[in-house]
Amino acid sequence: MTEIHSTPAPTPAPAPTLATVTLLPTARPADAGTDTAVVDSARKVLADVTVAPADVTVAPAEVAVEKTVDLDAFDDAPLLPAWMKSPEGWAAYAGIFYRARRRGFRRWVRRQNTERGHVRQFGRGSRRAHEWVIGFEGVRVQGAAHTAHVLTREARAAARTARFTPRILGTKKELAMKTAEKTQKAAEEAVALHKKARKDRNRVRNLRAAVVYGPPVAAIGGGYLATGFLGAAAGTLATFAGGAFAGRSPYEEEADWSADWRSLGDGDRMSAPLLDASFKAAKVIGSDETLRIVQMPMLDARGAWSTVIDLPPGIPAKKAMRAVDELAAAFGVEAAQVSVSKAGRSGRIELYVSKSLPFTDKPGRGPLLELEGAADFWGRIAIGPDVRGERVSISVVERSGLVGGEPGAGKSASGNTILLAAALDPRVILWLADGKGGGDLEPFEPLCEEFEGDADPEAFYAMLQAAIADMKRRYALLKKLGKRKVDESLANKHPELRQKLVWVDELMFYTTDEDFGKKITKALRNLVSRGRAAGIVTFCATQKPGSDVVDTSLRDLLSIRWALRCTTPEASDTILGKGAAASGYSAKTIESEMRGAGLLWAEGTNPRMVRADYYSDEQVNELLEHAADLRTKAGTMPRGPLSLTEQLRELGDDDARILAAVVEEFAARSAAAGEELDWLPGAVLLAALKDGGLDVTAEKLGALVVRSEDEKKAKRAWEGSRVSGYLRARVEATITGRWGLTA
């Protein structure tokens, strides 16, 4: 910094002193070769400071400053920088902004070649907006179109075969005609679905296009109509700014679809190349083989991918079904998320890959809670949703079933779907046995005609014997009616033939008993094999589904199999049958988070992964209260244990009615006396019988209740006199000896 100093005058009078002035680059001294320079601007700082030009010199830095004057502190003037007092200062200040703008412009120009350039931002924003407008509906349209083309070709081939099959072949001609009709109907449905999918796609795309492209068109067109080309330019600039804002974030590396290996678990789309690569990696097809897509991969409403594939010639569907673990690893998902099933022919499979692990979300409200009336156990029973979210229902008419799985797999909750449906049909007779003895079936006890809740093998064996006896009575009645089996109309006419559900929980406890295990297995096998046509439905549930628990001769008779989570493929095969795990149906693949889920083999050729509808304890009690009301109104509510008097009157015998009145008199006198009376005079009993409308003499009563000579001669005090009478024990012994009834 160069400063201008004042030099003392040779005369004694002091000379005025100038303020310190900084020489700016644009204000160099006029004569750079001399030691002094005249700065005219310094004299114009203040009007009252006038110094001769000769008095102003540039002093070397070494010269000491005797006195300086700061012109900014002059009088009442505001404190302002000195450079604002000169044109050179203003010019230098303006240069700062100029240079900053120039540097900013250069940076902007250099940035345009990078991902942050506005042009590229606008390109990304436009592409993202266009992709949103296009959406995923086109995948469904392409899949529907491909399916329509395939089915149309098959319909043409079937029609050609039917046309040229000679009528003389008879059955073949008829079969060809039916096949042609079936394929034509399927083709027409596929074409209709394609048209509907295309219509829905166009409608959704038009709405999105209006949202995306409407504002730019309105801005440009409105600006042009308002102010001409200037307004159109402003609208174009606003559109460009909006597109650049939408594309301000560049694509991340994880979203690069051109990576060497992608999978469904990474968010990639299911496509023909991905399927080929995955099936090759799983060793289902060879490295030089490809798949034939029958139905293009499509996303459903749950975000899962589904497709129908034809494997190369010579490769059966069961090979892909056995390779579920390998396919899941190739797709980058869990094995439970992959479902492979045969689709109509040996080499065609249906592939379904869930977006997330199925059956881990909170279950919805069970359909039985929505019933206002009674259920229909003769119809189909709602079980729960499958992995695709479709409701699964089964029929148990003339069927029997086995439910098995490891502890905690959800057998009790799964069994409630069938038990509650039976309880809500007042026509169904319930016989339940709880081998666990833990109270899971206890809420159903008031609705049961037979209930074994103590885990007593002997009592359960007696129950089975009673069920077999009832089965024989049913067949005797069917033979009398000239019928072969029980149906709904026949059961409605004859209450003795109503459906009966025999439910055995924890079968292992009964069948492994040393004394009654083999007897129980034999009785169950008899009941299951013969009872279905008689209207008796048997279901067994067990935690340890081993061959020592469920004998194969019994298991093969149980037509409905429900395998919940198992620890080994062998345990799964015990329920589903030998070879099921090798064919790709193993309950071992069910994850622990998928409670209540299992492979249900009830109808069709392949098991289905189903999760049972869940009912909480409060909901179960609510439904059972409703079931009790339905059974009470229908008159089918089981009664509790009958008293000895009620048992005698139900016999309909005259002697039984007499003894019932005698037992009632003993009970009434005991209640009045406040103690249990074991003896009453004969006259008192005869008077009670007469009051009850029964004309019984002393001789008849004596002949009915035979007493010993000592009992006849024995006399006791009664109301001031001694009389003979009858012992209560003798009356009860007579009833037991004649009819086998006890109190």
C-alpha positions in Angstrom: 0.0 0.0 0.0 1.3 3.4 -1.0 0.4 6.4 1.2 0.5 10.1 0.4 1.9 12.2 3.3 2.1 15.9 3.8 5.6 17.5 4.1 6.2 20.4 6.4 6.5 23.9 4.8 9.8 25.9 5.2 7.9 28.8 6.8 6.7 28.6 10.4 3.1 28.6 9.4 1.6 25.1 9.3 0.4 23.8 6.0 -2.9 21.9 5.6 -2.5 18.1 5.6 -4.3 15.8 3.2 -5.9 12.5 4.2 -4.4 9.1 3.5 -5.3 8.0 -0.1 -4.8 4.5 -1.3 -3.6 4.2 -4.9 -5.8 1.7 -6.8 -4.7 -0.2 -9.8 -6.7 2.1 -12.0 -5.4 5.2 -10.4 -1.6 5.0 -10.9 0.5 8.3 -10.7 0.8 10.2 -13.9 4.6 10.0 -13.8 5.7 6.7 -12.6 9.4 7.6 -13.0 9.4 10.3 -10.4 9.2 10.1 -6.6 6.0 12.3 -6.5 2.7 12.1 -8.2 -0.2 14.5 -8.2 -3.5 12.9 -7.4 -6.2 15.2 -8.5 -9.0 13.1 -6.9 -7.5 13.5 -3.5 -8.1 17.3 -3.7 -11.8 16.7 -4.5 -12.6 14.7 -1.5 -13.7 17.7 0.6 -14.6 21.0 -0.7 -12.9 23.0 2.1 -9.5 21.2 1.7 -7.5 22.8 -1.0 -3.8 21.9 -1.5 -1.5 23.0 -4.3 -0.6 20.2 -6.6 3.1 20.7 -5.9 2.5 20.1 -2.2 1.2 16.5 -2.9 3.9 14.0 -3.4 4.3 10.3 -3.0 6.4 9.7 0.0 8.6 6.6 0.3 7.5 3.9 2.7 10.5 4.6 4.9 9.4 8.3 5.6 7.7 8.6 8.9 4.2 10.1 8.9 3.9 13.0 11.2 0.2 13.6 10.9 -2.6 12.1 8.8 -6.2 13.1 8.5 -9.0 10.5 8.0 -11.5 12.2 5.7 -14.2 9.6 6.6 -14.4 11.1 10.1 -14.9 14.6 8.7 -17.7 16.6 10.4 -21.1 14.8 10.5 -20.5 12.7 7.4 -21.3 9.0 7.7 -18.5 6.6 8.1 -18.1 5.3 4.5 -15.2 3.5 2.9 -12.7 5.8 1.2 -13.1 4.0 -2.2 -16.7 5.2 -2.4 -15.4 8.7 -2.6 -13.7 8.1 -5.9 -14.7 6.9 -9.4 -11.8 4.5 -9.3 -13.2 2.9 -6.2 -16.6 2.5 -7.7 -15.0 1.0 -10.8 -13.0 -1.5 -8.7 -16.1 -2.5 -6.7 -18.1 -3.1 -9.9 -15.3 -5.3 -11.2 -15.8 -7.7 -8.3 -19.3 -8.5 -9.4 -18.3 -8.7 -13.0 -15.6 -11.1 -12.3 -17.9 -13.2 -10.0 -20.5 -13.4 -12.7 -17.9 -14.3 -15.3 -16.5 -17.1 -13.1 -20.1 -18.4 -12.3 -20.9 -18.5 -16.0 -17.7 -20.4 -16.8 -18.6 -22.9 -14.0 -22.1 -23.3 -15.4 -20.7 -23.9 -18.9 -18.3 -26.5 -17.6 -21.1 -28.2 -15.6 -23.3 -28.7 -18.6 -21.0 -31.6 -19.7 -21.6 -33.5 -16.5 -24.6 -35.3 -14.9 -25.5 -32.1 -13.1 -26.0 -30.1 -16.4 -29.4 -28.6 -16.8 -29.9 -30.1 -20.2 -29.2 -33.6 -18.8 -31.3 -32.8 -15.8 -34.2 -31.9 -18.1 -33.5 -35.1 -20.1 -33.7 -37.2 -16.9 -36.8 -35.4 -15.7 -38.5 -35.9 -19.1 -37.6 -39.6 -19.1 -38.9 -40.1 -15.6 -42.1 -38.3 -16.4 -42.6 -40.4 -19.5 -41.8 -43.6 -17.7 -44.5 -42.7 -15.1 -47.0 -42.0 -17.9 -46.2 -45.4 -19.5 -46.4 -47.3 -16.2 -46.4 -51.1 -15.9 -49.8 -51.7 -17.5 -48.0 -52.5 -20.8 -46.6 -55.6 -19.3 -50.1 -56.9 -18.6 -51.2 -56.0 -22.1 -48.2 -57.8 -23.6 -48.8 -60.9 -21.5 -52.5 -60.9 -22.4 -51.7 -60.5 -26.1 -49.1 -63.3 -26.0 -51.6 -65.6 -24.2 -54.3 -64.7 -26.6 -52.0 -65.5 -29.6 -50.9 -68.9 -28.1 -54.5 -69.9 -27.2 -55.8 -68.8 -30.6 -53.2 -71.0 -32.3 -54.2 -73.9 -30.1 -57.9 -73.3 -30.8 -57.2 -73.3 -34.6 -55.3 -76.5 -34.3 -58.0 -78.1 -32.1 -60.7 -77.0 -34.6 -58.7 -78.4 -37.5 -58.3 -81.7 -35.7 -62.0 -81.9 -34.9 -63.0 -81.0 -38.4 -60.9 -83.7 -40.0 -61.6 -86.4 -37.5 -64.0 -88.9 -39.1 -67.3 -89.4 -37.5 -66.9 -93.1 -37.8 -64.4 -92.9 -34.9 -67.2 -92.0 -32.5 -65.5 -91.3 -29.2 -62.5 -89.6 -30.7 -64.7 -87.4 -32.8 -66.7 -86.4 -29.8 -63.6 -85.8 -27.7 -62.0 -83.7 -30.5 -65.2 -81.6 -30.7 -65.2 -81.0 -26.9 -61.6 -80.1 -27.0 -62.1 -77.7 -29.9 -65.0 -76.1 -28.0 -63.0 -75.8 -24.8 -60.0 -74.2 -26.5 -62.2 -71.9 -28.5 -63.8 -70.7 -25.3 -60.5 -70.2 -23.7 -59.2 -68.2 -26.7 -62.2 -66.0 -26.7 -61.8 -65.3 -23.0 -58.1 -64.5 -23.6 -58.9 -62.1 -26.4 -61.5 -60.4 -24.3 -59.0 -60.0 -21.4 -56.5 -58.6 -23.9 -59.0 -56.0 -25.1 -59.9 -55.1 -21.5 -56.3 -54.8 -20.5 -55.5 -52.6 -23.4 -58.5 -50.4 -22.7 -57.5 -50.0 -19.0 -53.9 -49.2 -20.1 -55.0 -46.5 -22.4 -57.3 -45.0 -19.9 -54.7 -44.8 -17.2 -52.0 -43.5 -19.5 -54.3 -40.7 -20.8 -54.9 -39.6 -17.2 -51.2 -39.6 -16.4 -50.4 -37.8 -19.7 -52.9 -35.1 -18.8 -51.2 -34.6 -15.5 -47.6 -34.6 -16.9 -48.1 -32.9 -20.3 -51.0 -30.7 -19.6 -49.3 -27.9 -17.5 -46.4 -27.4 -20.0 -48.8 -27.1 -23.0 -51.0 -24.8 -21.0 -48.0 -22.6 -20.0 -46.6 -22.3 -23.5 -49.9 -21.9 -25.2 -51.3 -19.5 -22.6 -48.1 -17.4 -22.7 -48.2 -17.2 -26.5 -51.8 -16.1 -26.5 -51.2 -13.5 -23.8 -47.9 -11.8 -24.9 -46.9 -13.5 -28.1 -43.5 -15.1 -28.6 -42.2 -13.6 -25.4 -44.8 -15.4 -23.4 -44.2 -18.6 -25.3 -40.5 -18.3 -24.5 -41.3 -17.7 -20.8 -43.6 -20.8 -20.8 -40.8 -22.9 -22.5 -38.3 -21.7 -19.9 -40.7 -22.6 -17.1 -41.2 -26.1 -18.6 -37.5 -26.5 -18.9 -37.0 -25.5 -15.3 -39.7 -27.9 -14.1 -38.1 -30.8 -16.1 -34.7 -30.0 -14.8 -36.0 -29.9 -11.2 -37.6 -33.3 -11.7 -34.3 -34.7 -13.0 -32.0 -33.0 -10.5 -31.0 -36.3 -8.9 -28.9 -38.5 -11.1 -29.5 -42.2 -11.3 -27.8 -44.1 -8.6 -25.5 -47.0 -9.2 -27.9 -49.5 -7.6 -30.5 -48.6 -10.2 -28.3 -49.5 -13.1 -30.2 -52.2 -15.0 -27.1 -53.0 -17.1 -25.2 -54.7 -14.3 -23.7 -58.1 -15.1 -26.2 -60.0 -12.9 -29.5 -58.9 -11.6 -32.3 -60.8 -9.8 -35.9 -60.3 -8.7 -34.6 -59.8 -5.1 -32.7 -56.8 -6.4 -35.8 -55.2 -7.9 -35.3 -56.4 -11.4 -38.2 -57.2 -13.7 -39.1 -60.7 -14.6 -38.3 -61.2 -18.2 -37.5 -64.0 -20.6 -33.7 -63.5 -20.4 -33.8 -63.4 -16.6 -35.9 -66.6 -16.6 -33.5 -68.4 -18.9 -30.5 -67.3 -16.9 -32.2 -68.4 -13.6 -33.3 -71.8 -14.8 -29.9 -72.4 -16.3 -28.2 -71.4 -13.0 -30.6 -73.8 -11.1 -29.6 -76.6 -13.5 -33.2 -77.1 -14.6 -32.4 -76.6 -18.2 -29.1 -76.9 -20.1 -26.8 -74.0 -21.0 -27.9 -74.2 -24.7 -31.6 -74.6 -24.0 -34.3 -71.9 -23.6 -37.7 -71.6 -22.1 -40.9 -71.0 -24.0 -43.1 -68.3 -22.5 -46.8 -69.2 -22.7 -48.0 -66.3 -20.5 -45.8 -63.3 -20.3 -44.5 -62.4 -16.8 -47.0 -60.0 -15.1 -47.2 -58.2 -11.8 -50.4 -58.7 -9.8 -52.0 -56.3 -7.3 -49.8 -57.8 -4.5 -46.6 -56.9 -6.4 -45.8 -60.6 -7.2 -44.6 -61.9 -10.5 -46.5 -64.8 -12.3 -45.9 -66.5 -15.6 -46.6 -69.8 -17.4 -43.6 -71.5 -19.0 -43.1 -74.5 -21.3 -39.9 -76.3 -20.4 -37.7 -77.6 -23.3 -38.9 -81.0 -24.8 -38.0 -83.9 -22.6 -37.9 -82.0 -19.3 -40.8 -82.8 -16.9 -42.4 -80.2 -14.7 -41.4 -82.1 -11.6 -37.8 -81.3 -12.2 -38.5 -77.6 -11.8 -40.7 -78.4 -8.8 -37.9 -80.2 -7.1 -35.5 -77.3 -7.7 -37.4 -74.7 -5.8 -34.5 -74.0 -3.5 -32.1 -73.5 -6.5 -34.6 -71.3 -8.3 -35.1 -69.2 -5.2 -31.4 -68.7 -4.9 -31.2 -67.7 -8.6 -34.1 -65.3 -8.2 -32.5 -63.8 -5.0 -35.5 -64.6 -2.8 -36.5 -67.1 -0.1 -37.7 -70.5 -1.1 -41.1 -69.8 0.5 -41.5 -66.9 -1.9 -41.3 -69.2 -4.9 -44.3 -71.4 -6.0 -44.0 -73.8 -8.9 -46.9 -76.0 -10.0 -47.8 -78.1 -13.0 -50.1 -76.3 -15.4 -52.1 -78.7 -17.4 -49.4 -80.8 -19.0 -46.2 -82.5 -18.0 -43.8 -79.9 -19.4 -45.7 -76.8 -18.5 -45.3 -75.0 -15.2 -46.9 -72.0 -13.5 -44.3 -69.9 -11.7 -45.3 -67.4 -8.9 -42.7 -65.3 -7.1 -43.9 -63.2 -4.2 -42.5 -59.8 -3.5 -41.9 -60.6 0.1 -42.2 -63.6 2.4 -45.9 -64.6 2.3 -48.1 -65.0 5.3 -46.1 -62.8 7.6 -48.6 -59.9 7.6 -51.4 -59.6 10.1 -54.3 -61.9 9.1 -57.6 -60.4 8.2 -61.0 -60.9 9.8 -62.2 -64.4 9.4 -65.3 -65.0 7.2 -67.2 -66.9 9.9 -67.5 -63.7 11.9 -69.6 -62.2 9.1 -72.2 -64.9 9.2 -75.6 -63.8 10.4 -77.2 -67.2 10.2 -76.0 -70.8 10.3 -73.1 -72.3 8.4 -73.5 -75.2 5.9 -71.2 -78.1 6.7 -72.6 -79.9 3.7 -71.2 -77.2 1.5 -67.7 -75.8 1.1 -65.7 -74.7 4.1 -63.6 -71.5 3.9 -60.0 -72.4 5.0 -58.0 -69.3 4.2 -56.0 -67.5 1.4 -53.2 -69.0 -0.6 -50.0 -67.3 -1.6 -51.8 -65.5 -4.4 -54.4 -64.1 -2.0 -57.1 -66.3 -3.5 -59.6 -67.8 -1.0 -59.4 -71.6 -0.6 -62.4 -73.7 0.4 -62.8 -77.5 0.7 -65.6 -80.0 1.0 -65.5 -82.6 3.8 -68.5 -84.6 2.6 -67.5 -88.3 2.6 -64.0 -87.2 3.5 -61.6 -87.4 6.4 -58.5 -85.5 7.2 -55.1 -85.3 8.9 -53.5 -82.1 10.2 -49.9 -82.3 11.3 -46.8 -80.2 12.1 -44.2 -79.4 14.7 -45.2 -77.7 18.0 -46.0 -74.0 17.4 -46.9 -74.4 13.8 -50.5 -73.4 14.4 -52.5 -76.6 14.4 -55.0 -75.4 16.9 -55.7 -72.2 15.0 -55.9 -74.1 11.7 -58.2 -76.7 13.1 -60.6 -74.0 14.4 -61.5 -73.2 10.8 -63.1 -76.6 10.5 -64.3 -77.0 14.1 -66.1 -73.6 14.1 -67.7 -74.3 10.7 -69.1 -77.5 12.1 -70.2 -75.9 15.4 -72.1 -73.1 13.5 -74.1 -75.7 11.6 -76.7 -76.9 14.2 -77.3 -80.1 12.3 -73.7 -81.4 12.9 -73.1 -83.8 15.8 -69.7 -83.1 17.6 -67.6 -85.8 19.2 -64.3 -84.4 20.3 -61.3 -85.9 22.0 -58.4 -83.8 23.3 -55.3 -85.9 23.7 -53.3 -82.8 24.9 -55.6 -82.3 27.8 -54.6 -78.6 27.7 -58.0 -77.1 27.2 -57.8 -76.1 23.5 -61.1 -77.9 22.8 -62.7 -77.1 26.2 -64.8 -74.2 24.8 -66.5 -76.6 22.4 -67.5 -79.1 25.2 -71.0 -77.6 25.8 -71.8 -78.2 22.1 -70.5 -81.8 22.1 -72.6 -85.0 22.5 -69.4 -86.8 23.4 -66.2 -85.2 24.8 -63.0 -86.7 26.1 -60.9 -84.0 27.6 -58.8 -85.9 30.1 -56.4 -87.5 27.6 -57.5 -90.9 28.8 -56.8 -93.6 26.1 -59.3 -96.0 27.7 -62.1 -93.4 27.6 -61.2 -92.5 24.0 -61.3 -96.2 23.0 -64.8 -96.4 24.5 -65.8 -93.4 22.5 -64.6 -95.0 19.3 -66.5 -98.2 20.1 -69.7 -96.0 20.6 -69.0 -94.3 17.3 -68.6 -97.7 15.5 -71.9 -98.8 17.1 -73.6 -95.7 15.8 -72.1 -96.3 12.4 -73.6 -99.8 12.3 -77.0 -98.3 13.3 -76.7 -95.8 10.5 -76.0 -98.5 7.9 -78.9 -100.5 9.2 -81.2 -97.5 8.7 -79.7 -96.9 5.2 -80.4 -100.5 4.3 -83.9 -100.2 5.5 -84.4 -97.0 3.4 -82.8 -98.5 0.4 -80.0 -96.0 0.3 -76.3 -96.4 -0.2 -75.0 -93.3 1.6 -76.1 -90.3 3.5 -76.7 -87.1 1.7 -78.0 -83.7 2.9 -81.7 -84.3 2.0 -81.7 -87.7 3.7 -80.0 -86.3 6.8 -82.6 -83.5 7.0 -85.4 -86.1 6.9 -83.8 -88.5 9.4 -82.1 -86.8 12.4 -80.4 -90.1 13.2 -78.3 -89.6 10.0 -77.1 -86.1 10.7 -73.5 -85.4 10.0 -71.1 -86.3 12.8 -67.6 -84.8 13.2 -65.2 -86.9 15.2 -62.1 -84.7 15.9 -59.0 -86.2 17.6 -56.4 -83.7 18.8 -52.9 -85.0 19.6 -53.4 -88.4 18.1 -49.9 -89.3 19.2 -50.9 -89.6 22.8 -53.6 -92.2 22.1 -51.9 -94.3 19.4 -48.6 -94.7 21.4 -50.3 -96.0 24.5 -49.0 -99.4 25.4 -52.4 -100.9 26.4 -54.8 -99.2 24.0 -52.6 -97.8 21.2 -53.1 -100.7 18.7 -56.7 -101.0 19.6 -57.3 -97.3 19.0 -55.5 -97.4 15.6 -57.6 -100.4 14.5 -60.8 -98.8 15.6 -59.9 -95.5 13.9 -59.1 -97.3 10.7 -62.5 -99.1 10.9 -64.3 -95.8 11.5 -62.5 -93.8 8.8 -62.8 -96.5 6.1 -66.5 -97.3 6.7 -67.9 -94.2 8.4 -67.7 -91.7 5.5 -70.7 -93.0 3.6 -72.6 -93.1 6.8 -72.1 -89.3 7.4 -69.2 -89.6 9.9 -66.3 -87.3 9.2 -63.1 -88.0 11.1 -60.2 -85.5 11.5 -56.9 -86.2 13.3 -54.3 -83.7 14.4 -50.9 -84.5 15.8 -47.6 -82.7 16.6 -45.3 -85.6 15.7 -46.4 -87.0 12.4 -44.2 -90.0 12.3 -45.0 -93.5 11.1 -45.1 -94.7 14.7 -47.8 -92.2 15.4 -49.9 -92.3 12.2 -49.8 -95.8 10.8 -49.6 -95.7 7.0 -52.7 -98.0 6.7 -54.6 -95.3 8.6 -52.9 -92.3 6.9 -53.7 -93.5 3.4 -57.4 -93.5 4.3 -57.4 -89.8 5.3 -58.1 -88.1 2.0 -57.5 -84.5 3.2 -53.9 -83.8 4.3 -52.7 -80.5 5.8 -49.0 -80.4 6.5 -48.0 -77.4 8.6 -44.3 -76.5 9.3 -42.2 -79.7 9.8 -38.6 -80.1 10.8 -37.7 -82.8 8.3 -38.9 -83.7 4.8 -39.6 -87.2 6.1 -42.1 -85.8 8.6 -43.8 -83.8 5.8 -44.0 -87.0 3.7 -45.7 -88.7 6.6 -48.6 -86.3 6.2 -48.6 -85.7 2.4 -47.5 -89.1 1.4 -44.2 -90.7 0.3 -42.4 -88.8 -2.4 -44.2 -85.5 -1.9 -41.0 -83.8 -0.7 -39.0 -85.2 -3.7 -41.7 -83.7 -6.0 -41.2 -80.2 -4.5 -43.9 -80.2 -1.8 -42.1 -80.2 1.5 -43.4 -78.5 4.6 -39.8 -78.1 5.8 -39.5 -75.0 3.5 -42.2 -73.2 5.5 -40.5 -70.4 7.6 -41.1 -70.0 11.3 -42.6 -66.6 10.7 -45.4 -68.2 8.5 -47.6 -69.4 11.4 -50.7 -71.2 10.4 -49.4 -71.7 6.8 -49.2 -75.2 5.4 -49.5 -77.4 2.3 -53.1 -78.4 1.9 -53.8 -81.4 -0.3 -57.6 -81.6 -0.4 -58.7 -81.3 -4.0 -56.7 -81.4 -7.3 -53.5 -83.1 -8.1 -51.1 -80.8 -6.2 -50.9 -79.4 -2.7 -51.4 -75.7 -2.2 -49.7 -73.4 0.2 -52.6 -72.0 2.4 -52.7 -70.0 5.6 -55.7 -70.8 7.8 -58.0 -68.0 8.8 -57.1 -66.9 12.4 -59.7 -66.5 15.1 -58.6 -65.1 18.5 -59.8 -66.6 21.8 -62.4 -63.8 22.1 -63.6 -64.4 18.6 -63.9 -68.2 19.2 -66.0 -67.6 22.3 -68.2 -65.1 20.3 -68.7 -67.7 17.6 -69.5 -70.5 20.0 -72.1 -68.3 21.8 -73.7 -67.8 18.4 -73.5 -71.6 17.7 -75.2 -72.3 21.0 -78.0 -70.0 20.2 -78.4 -71.6 16.8 -78.5 -75.1 18.3 -80.9 -74.1 21.0 -83.4 -72.7 18.4 -83.0 -75.8 16.3 -83.4 -78.1 19.2 -80.1 -79.8 18.7 -78.2 -78.4 21.7 -76.8 -81.4 23.6 -78.2 -81.9 27.1 -76.1 -82.3 30.1 -75.9 -85.6 32.0 -79.4 -86.9 32.6 -80.6 -87.6 36.1 -81.8 -91.2 37.0 -85.4 -90.0 36.8 -85.0 -88.6 33.3 -83.2 -91.7 32.1 -86.1 -93.9 33.4 -88.8 -91.7 31.7 -86.9 -91.8 28.4 -87.3 -95.6 28.4 -91.0 -95.2 27.9 -91.7 -98.3 30.1 -94.6 -98.4 32.7 -92.4 -100.0 35.3 -89.7 -97.4 34.6 -92.2 -94.6 35.1 -93.2 -96.1 38.5 -89.7 -96.4 39.7 -89.0 -92.8 38.4 -91.8 -91.6 40.7 -90.3 -93.6 43.6 -86.9 -92.0 43.0 -88.5 -88.5 42.8 -90.3 -89.1 46.2 -87.0 -90.1 47.8 -85.4 -86.9 46.5 -88.3 -84.7 47.6 -88.4 -86.1 51.1 -84.7 -85.8 51.5 -84.8 -82.2 50.4 -87.6 -81.4 52.9 -85.7 -83.2 55.7 -82.4 -81.6 54.9 -80.6 -84.9 54.9 -80.3 -87.9 52.6 -83.1 -90.4 53.5 -82.2 -94.1 52.8 -85.7 -95.5 53.7 -89.3 -94.6 53.2 -92.6 -96.3 54.3 -94.5 -98.2 51.6 -97.6 -96.3 52.3 -95.8 -93.0 51.6 -94.5 -94.3 48.3 -98.0 -95.6 47.3 -99.6 -92.2 48.1 -96.9 -90.4 46.0 -97.6 -92.8 43.1 -101.3 -92.2 43.4 -100.8 -88.4 43.4 -98.7 -88.8 40.3 -101.6 -90.5 38.4 -100.2 -94.1 38.7 -102.6 -96.7 40.1 -100.2 -99.0 41.8 -101.1 -101.5 44.5 -98.9 -102.6 47.4 -98.6 -106.1 45.8 -97.4 -104.6 42.5 -94.9 -102.4 44.1 -93.6 -105.3 46.2 -93.3 -107.4 43.1 -91.5 -104.7 41.2 -89.0 -104.0 44.0 -88.2 -107.4 45.4 -87.1 -107.3 49.1 -85.6 -109.9 51.3 -87.6 -111.3 54.2 -85.5 -109.4 56.7 -86.3 -106.1 54.8 -90.0 -106.9 54.8 -90.1 -107.6 58.5 -87.9 -104.7 59.5 -89.9 -101.8 60.9 -88.8 -98.2 61.7 -90.4 -95.3 63.5 -92.4 -93.0 61.3 -94.7 -90.3 62.6 -95.3 -91.9 66.0 -95.6 -95.5 64.8 -93.4 -98.3 63.5 -93.9 -99.3 59.9 -92.2 -101.3 57.2 -90.9 -99.7 54.0 -88.4 -99.7 51.1 -84.7 -99.0 51.1 -83.4 -96.5 48.6 -80.4 -98.7 47.8 -82.8 -101.6 47.0 -84.7 -99.4 44.5 -81.5 -98.2 42.8 -80.2 -101.8 42.6 -83.5 -102.9 41.0 -83.1 -100.1 38.3 -79.4 -101.0 37.7 -80.1 -104.7 37.5 -83.0 -104.3 35.1 -81.9 -101.5 32.8 -78.3 -100.9 33.6 -78.9 -97.3 34.7 -77.2 -95.5 37.5 -77.6 -92.1 39.1 
